[in-house]
Amino acid sequence: MIIDAMRLEGTCHCGNIAIVLETEQDPRDLPLRACACSFCRRHGARTTSDPAGRARVGIQDRALTSRYVFGLRTAEMVVCARCGVYCGAVMREGKQAWAVLNANLFIDRHSTAPPRASPTKARRRSSASRAASACGLRWSYLNRESTDSTASMSASVWSAETWNRISCSPRGTTG
């Protein structure tokens, strides 16, 4: 049991998965790791843990959670299937379990940064269209190949059953 512990809390973007790290350490002294594996690099993850502390992962809707394993299959990567955020990795051996948590998810309650004003939808689209690369989508749906540079990015398009590939090239052409 941890007495007078610091409690770091966070959630995935949609709130389906919550993480908690209870530690007696000052959060600034916790190790912050940028793993070199392809999964962590692609997610931009920075993980932390405290062997003397306690980590928890809470899930609201298990159906909207993906537990991904790869490589040596030593740990399960906990990913929200709704918003796509990597929350942490859990390694199990018998009845024991250990976790590292994605520190990018922790809520900074002591931040002095002023809140950002939410842009309007029109401003967001205008800004994104000036700064982003043009993109075309290609996917297979019910064994039919379809190409649409203005495709809706609905969940059905991006689900594992229907998503085939995406390629981005100049001027919105599909490659």
Secondary structure, 3 states (H helix, E strand, C coil): CCCCCEEEEEECCCCCEEEEEEECCCHHHCCCECCCCHHHHHHCCCEECCCCCEEEEEECCHHHEEEECCCCCCCEEEEECCCCCEEEEEEEECCEEEEEEEHHHECCCCCCCCCCCCCCHHHHHHHHHHHCCCCEEEEEECCEEEEECCCCCCHHHHCCCCCCEEECCHHHCCC
